[in-house]
Amino acid sequence: MVELIRALGVFCEPPVDEHSRLADILGFSESPCCDVYQEIFCRDLPPYASVYLSNEGVVGGEALERISGFWKALRREVPHEPDHLSRLLGLAAFLEENQSFVREPARTLLIERSRAALFWEHLLPWVPMYLDRVETIGKGTVYGDWAKLLSETLVCKFECLGPLEDLPRHLVASSGLPDPRRRGAAQFFSSLFAPVQSGFILLTEDLNNLADEIGILPKDHDRQAILKDLLRVAPQETLGGLAKMAFERSCSISERWSSLGELCFHWERRAKESGELLQQLSWDLEEEA
């Protein structure tokens, strides 16, 4: 299992020749491809924990500081990009490998607690939701296979961790989607791209599909630019469409990850609350028309 976690960790890094050999060993349908990697990991789904756990929805902030602090608490050198998924999975493999060699009970207990903290605090609060979305846009590619296998591996892991005692600090520190009627449109708009606030990950594909439903041809490939155009041209329909997405993600999380307990309930509630706000905003515009 240690080598499996370590091998899976490298697939969210830019492809190199070694990845093709690993893909064959793991039974993936095809080898990694730079173009597909760029489309998934560089455009919509950067594999950095802080993107999904910070109120800003970007790399950095308090989420990155907490993760860096965890590396320091383990007396490990803080690597470049400490919140990158490959680094976190590599750390998980390192701790599990060390535990197999340690014989001193106190040391064994310390490593067990460190592993549990790594998974409950810094991996499980975001990776399941993240992998669901990788599977969505990576279907039929090696990265869809990767996301499915990593999801199955995480299920095996968290079932052995023991119960979650408290909601992770990343999630406790997060706020929900702000109401633009009280907090302003700018903060509301940016929060739609901060999953820890909205409760769901908004993909370019989602917005393109919504534009197609509404009958609008996007002029840009940037997510924020597409959403701005949609809100400008068809605000009521766009808000209603976003509400539908939020409700769908809430149901999907509940159906697939209910075994995560309070973590699942948190994301389910957050997405549902966002859906309710978005739906109300859409109804308000309908009444004003």
For each residue, the residues with C-beta under 8 A, 3 or more apart:
1: 4 5 96 153 156 157
2: 5 6 93 96 97 100
3: 6 7 93
4: 1 7 8 153
5: 1 2 8 9 89 92 93 96 153
6: 2 3 9 10 89 90 93
7: 3 4 10 11 22 25 26
8: 4 5 11 26 89 146 149 150 153
9: 5 6 12 13 85 86 87 88 89 90 93
10: 6 7 13 18 19 22 86
11: 7 8 19 22 32 142 143 146
12: 9 41 47 84 85 86 146
13: 9 10 84 86
14: 34 37
15: 19 20 31 32 33 34 37
16: 19
17: 20 21
18: 10 21 22
19: 10 11 15 16 22 23 31 32
20: 15 17 23 24 31 32
21: 17 18 24 25
22: 7 10 11 18 19 25 26
23: 19 20 26 28 30 31 32 142
24: 20 21 27 28 31
25: 7 21 22
26: 7 8 22 23 145 149
27: 24 145
28: 23 24 31 142 145 146
29: 140 141 142 145
30: 23 33 141 142
31: 15 19 20 23 24 28 142
32: 11 15 19 20 23 36 37 142 143
33: 15 30 36 37 141 142
34: 14 15 37 38
35: 38 39
36: 32 33 39 40 138 141 142 143
37: 14 15 32 33 34 40 41 42 143
38: 34 35 41 42 43
39: 35 36 42 43 44 137
40: 36 37 43 44 45 134 137 138 141 143
41: 12 37 38 45 46 47 143
42: 37 38 39 46
43: 38 39 40 204 221
44: 39 40 133 137 201 203 204 205 223
45: 40 41 130 133 134 137 201 203
46: 41 42 51 59
47: 12 41 84 85 86 130
48: 51 52 59 81 83 84 85
49: 52 53 63 64 67 83 84 85 88 122 123 126
50: 53 54 58 59 60 61 63 64 67 83
51: 46 48 54 57 58 59 195
52: 48 49 57 126 129 130 195 196 201
53: 49 50 63 125 126 170 171 174 196
54: 50 51 57 58 60 61 62 63 64 194 196
55: 61 173 174 175 191 194 196 197
56: 60 61 190 194
57: 51 52 54 190 191 193 194 195 196 197
58: 50 51 54 61
59: 46 48 50 51 64 83
60: 50 54 56 63 64
61: 50 54 55 56 58 64 65
62: 54 65 66 173
63: 49 50 53 54 60 66 67 83 170
64: 49 50 54 59 60 61 67 68 82 83
65: 61 62 68 69
66: 62 63 69 70 121 122 169 170
67: 49 50 63 64 70 71 82 83 88 122
68: 64 65 71 72 78 82 83
69: 65 66 72 73
70: 66 67 73 74 117 118 121 122
71: 67 68 74 76 77 78 79 82 91
72: 68 69 75 76 78
73: 69 70
74: 70 71 91 95 114
75: 72
76: 71 72 91
77: 71
78: 68 71 72 82
79: 71 82 87
80:
81: 48 84 87
82: 64 67 68 71 78 79 87
83: 48 49 50 59 63 64 67 68 87 88 122
84: 12 13 47 48 49 81 87 88
85: 9 12 47 48 49 88 89 127 130
86: 9 10 12 13 47 89 90
87: 9 79 81 82 83 84 90 91
88: 9 49 67 83 84 85 91 92 118 122 123
89: 5 6 8 9 85 86 92 93 123
90: 6 9 86 87 93 94
91: 71 74 76 87 88 94 95 118
92: 5 88 89 95 96 115 118 119 123 157
93: 2 3 5 6 9 89 90 96 97
94: 90 91 97 98
95: 74 91 92 98 99 111 114 115 118
96: 1 2 5 92 93 99 100 115
97: 2 93 94 100 101
98: 94 95 101 102 111
99: 95 96 102 108 111 112 115
100: 2 96 97
101: 97 98
102: 98 99 107 108 111
103: 108
104: 107 108
105: 108 109
106: 109 110
107: 102 104 110 111
108: 99 102 103 104 105 111 112
109: 105 106 112 113
110: 106 107 113 114
111: 95 98 99 102 107 108 114 115
112: 99 108 109 115 116
113: 109 110 116 117
114: 74 95 110 111 117 118
115: 92 95 96 99 111 112 118 119 161
116: 112 113 119 120 161 162
117: 70 113 114 120 121 122
118: 70 88 91 92 95 114 115 121 122 123
119: 92 115 116 122 123 124 154 157 158 161
120: 116 117 123 124 125 158 161 164 168 263
121: 66 70 117 118 125 168 169 170
122: 49 66 67 70 83 88 117 118 119 125 168 170
123: 49 88 89 92 118 119 120 126 127 154
124: 119 120 127 128 154 158 168 260 263
125: 53 120 121 122 168 170 171 263
126: 49 52 53 123 129 130 170 195 196
127: 85 123 124 130 131 150 154
128: 124 131 132 151 154 253 256 257 260 263
129: 52 126 132 133 195 200 201 253 257 267
130: 45 47 52 85 126 127 133 134 201
131: 127 128 134 135 147 148 150 151 154
132: 128 129 135 136 147 151 252 253 256
133: 44 45 129 130 136 137 201 203
134: 40 45 130 131 137 138 143 144 146 147
135: 131 132 138 139 144 147 148 151
136: 132 133 139 203 205
137: 39 40 44 45 133 134 203 205
138: 36 40 134 135 141 142 143 144 146 147
139: 135 136 144
140: 29 144
141: 29 30 33 36 40 138 144 145
142: 11 23 28 29 30 31 32 33 36 138 145 146
143: 11 32 36 37 40 41 134 138 146 147
144: 134 135 138 139 140 141 147 148
145: 26 27 28 29 141 142 148 149
146: 8 11 12 28 134 138 142 143 149 150
147: 131 132 134 135 138 143 144 150 151
148: 131 135 144 145 151 152
149: 8 26 145 146 152 153
150: 8 127 131 146 147 153 154
151: 128 131 132 135 147 148 154 155
152: 148 149 155 156
153: 1 4 5 8 149 150 156 157
154: 119 123 124 127 128 131 150 151 157 158
155: 151 152 158 159 259
156: 1 152 153 159 160
157: 1 92 119 153 154 160 161
158: 119 120 124 154 155 161 259 260
159: 155 156 259
160: 156 157
161: 115 116 119 120 157 158
162: 116
163: 261
164: 120 167 260 261 262 263
165:
166: 172
167: 164 171 172 262 263 266
168: 120 121 122 124 125 171 172 263
169: 66 121 172 173
170: 53 63 66 121 122 125 126 173 174 196
171: 53 125 167 168 174 196 263 266
172: 166 167 168 169
173: 55 62 169 170
174: 53 55 170 171 196 197 270
175: 55 178 197
176: 197 199 270 273 274
177: 188 191 192 197 198 199 273 274 277 278
178: 175 182 183 184 187 188 191 197
179: 182 183 188 277
180: 183 184 185 187 188 189 281
181: 281
182: 178 179
183: 178 179 180 187 188
184: 178 180 187 188
185: 180 188 189
186: 189 190
187: 178 180 183 184 190 191
188: 177 178 179 180 183 184 185 191 192
189: 180 185 186 192 224 227 228 231
190: 56 57 186 187 193 194
191: 55 57 177 178 187 188 194 197 198
192: 177 188 189 198 202 227 242
193: 57 190 198 202 223 224
194: 54 55 56 57 190 191 197 198
195: 51 52 57 126 129 198 199 200 201 202
196: 52 53 54 55 57 126 170 171 174 270
197: 55 57 174 175 176 177 178 191 194 270
198: 177 191 192 193 194 195 202 246 270 271 274
199: 176 177 195 246 249 250 267 268 269 270 271 272 273 274
200: 129 195 245 246 249 250 271 274
201: 44 45 52 129 130 133 195 249
202: 192 193 195 198 206 207 223 227 242 245
203: 44 45 133 136 137 206 207 223
204: 43 44 207 208 221 223 226
205: 44 136 137 208 209
206: 202 203 209 210 245
207: 202 203 204 210 211 218 223 226 227 230
208: 204 205 211 212 218 226
209: 205 206 212 213
210: 206 207 213 214 230 238 241 242 245
211: 207 208 214 216 217 218 226 229 230
212: 208 209 215 216
213: 209 210 237 241
214: 210 211 230 233 234 237 238 241
215: 212
216: 211 212 229 230 233 234
217: 211
218: 207 208 211 221 225 226 229 230
219: 225 229
220: 225 226 229
221: 43 204 218 225 226
222: 225 226
223: 44 193 202 203 204 207 226 227
224: 189 193 227 228
225: 218 219 220 221 222 228 229
226: 204 207 208 211 218 220 221 222 223 229 230
227: 189 192 202 207 223 224 230 231 238
228: 189 224 225 231 232
229: 211 216 218 219 220 225 226 232 233
230: 207 210 211 214 216 218 226 227 233 234 235 238
231: 189 227 228 234 235 238 239
232: 228 229 235
233: 214 216 229 230
234: 214 216 230 231 237 238
235: 230 231 232 238 239 285
236: 239 240 282 285 286 289
237: 213 214 234 240 241 282
238: 210 214 227 230 231 234 235 241 242
239: 231 235 236 242 243 278 279 281 282 285
240: 236 237 243 244 278 279 282
241: 210 213 214 237 238 244 245
242: 192 202 210 238 239 245 246 278
243: 239 240 246 247 274 275 276 278 279 282
244: 240 241 247 248 275
245: 200 202 206 210 241 242 248 249 275
246: 198 199 200 242 243 249 250 271 272 274 275 278
247: 243 244 250 251 271 272 275
248: 244 245 251 252
249: 199 200 201 245 246 252 253 271
250: 199 200 246 247 253 254 267 268 269 271 272 275
251: 247 248 254 255
252: 132 248 249 255 256
253: 128 129 132 249 250 256 257 264 267 268 271
254: 250 251 257 258 264 268
255: 251 252 258
256: 128 132 252 253
257: 128 129 253 254 260 263 264 267
258: 254 255 261 264
259: 155 158 159 264
260: 124 128 158 164 257 263 264
261: 163 164 258 264 265
262: 164 167 265 266
263: 120 124 125 128 164 167 168 171 257 260 266 267
264: 253 254 257 258 259 260 261 267 268
265: 261 262 268 269
266: 167 171 262 263 269 270
267: 129 199 250 253 257 263 264 270 271
268: 199 250 253 254 264 265 271 272
269: 199 250 265 266 272 273
270: 174 176 196 197 198 199 266 267 273 274
271: 198 199 200 246 247 249 250 253 267 268 274 275
272: 199 246 247 250 268 269 275 276
273: 176 177 199 269 270 276 277
274: 176 177 198 199 200 243 246 270 271 277 278
275: 243 244 245 246 247 250 271 272 278 279
276: 243 272 273 279 280
277: 177 179 273 274 280 281
278: 177 239 240 242 243 246 274 275 281 282
279: 239 240 243 275 276 282 283
280: 276 277 283 284
281: 180 181 239 277 278 284 285
282: 236 237 239 240 243 278 279 285 286
283: 279 280 286 287
284: 280 281 287 288
285: 235 236 239 281 282 288 289
286: 236 282 283 289
287: 283 284
288: 284 285
289: 236 285 286
